[in-house]
Amino acid sequence: MWDGWPITRILLLFTGLAFLMISLQVSIFHYRQNFRHWAMYGPVIGGPVLGIFAILLSFYNTPVLRDILVVLLFAGVALGATGSVLHVNGIGQRVGGYEESQNFLNGPPLTLPMMVAAMSILGLIALYWR
């Protein structure tokens, strides 16, 4: 079944599945924090949408799906960068701020928004690499 699949399709399938897994973890973390900030809804909604479109494009290579996914992936990079800033600020707002090392362990995870941006960049690389 996988014979003849170009690396682009494999990377898009992997990216889509990774977005679905990351979105599950993000949803759990943001639900646990009661969606205190409106921006918490961005990755909870955007992640599965990105995942579904990446998986769809890996099976159905149509120009419309490709164009939509490109826009969504650029939005994913912006979402990841924004989330990184918000998570760093969230650590600073905790008692003890940046001096308290426990805040880096118990506060907002620093790497999760970066993973959203990284997976978006991987999807863009898969689409534009020649």
Sequence and secondary structure as in RCSB ss.txt:
>XXXX:A:sequence
MWDGWPITRILLLFTGLAFLMISLQVSIFHYRQNFRHWAMYGPVIGGPVLGIFAILLSFYNTPVLRDILVVLLFA
GVALGATGSVLHVNGIGQRVGGYEESQNFLNGPPLTLPMMVAAMSILGLIALYWR
>XXXX:A:secstr
  TT  HHHHHHHHHHHHHHHHHHHHHHHHHHTTT SGGGHHHHHHHHHHHHHHHHHHH   HHHHHHHHHHHHH
HHHHHHHHHHHHHHHHHHSTTGGG THHHHHSS SHHHHHHHHHHHHHHHHHH  
